[in-house]
Amino acid sequence: MNAAGMCESPPHLFPYPACRLRVNFSPYCLLAYASRCIENEVLMFFRSQRKSAGDLSLSDSIESDREGNTLSIQDVLAEEDDMFDAVSASEMRAQVRQSVETALDARESELISLRYGLDGGQALTQRETAARLGISRSYVSRIEKKALEKLRKALEG
């Protein structure tokens, strides 16, 4: 060790300057090097944990309620109105499909399905529907008007 407390050794043996090893190294230099390595590893671990500290999952537990049940982020953020609206809309679609099948004849059913995309496809304009069915746009309009009136009566009654 020199007067400054540095171990003297070739620079390629250890990257930490205070602990350059030589054939006659000091145990203090090895101890200083080992403690510095451990400190660096601990710091690297904490830095990596800090990067992922902001990540959350919806199923992560926030706290427990009075009965001992865990409360998750999803429980806090979930809105029952959205779920009710989704179920209600799904039931309405099923009811409309049922009415289309029972209340309308085949031509009206096909026209309404094309116009409003009931079969999972994209809704078509009157012009596109007319071209697909090989009829005039005005005839599409008349069939559509008559079919919608039948559907309204079927859904009301």
Secondary structure, 3 states (H helix, E strand, C coil): CCCCCCECCCCCCCCCCCECCCCCCCHHHHHHHHHHHHHHHHHHHHHHHHHCCCCCCCCCEEEECCCCCEEEHHHHHCCHHHHHHHHHHHHHHHHHHHHHHHHCCHHHHHHHHHHHCCCCCCCCCHHHHHHHHCCCHHHHHHHHHHHHHHHHHHHHC
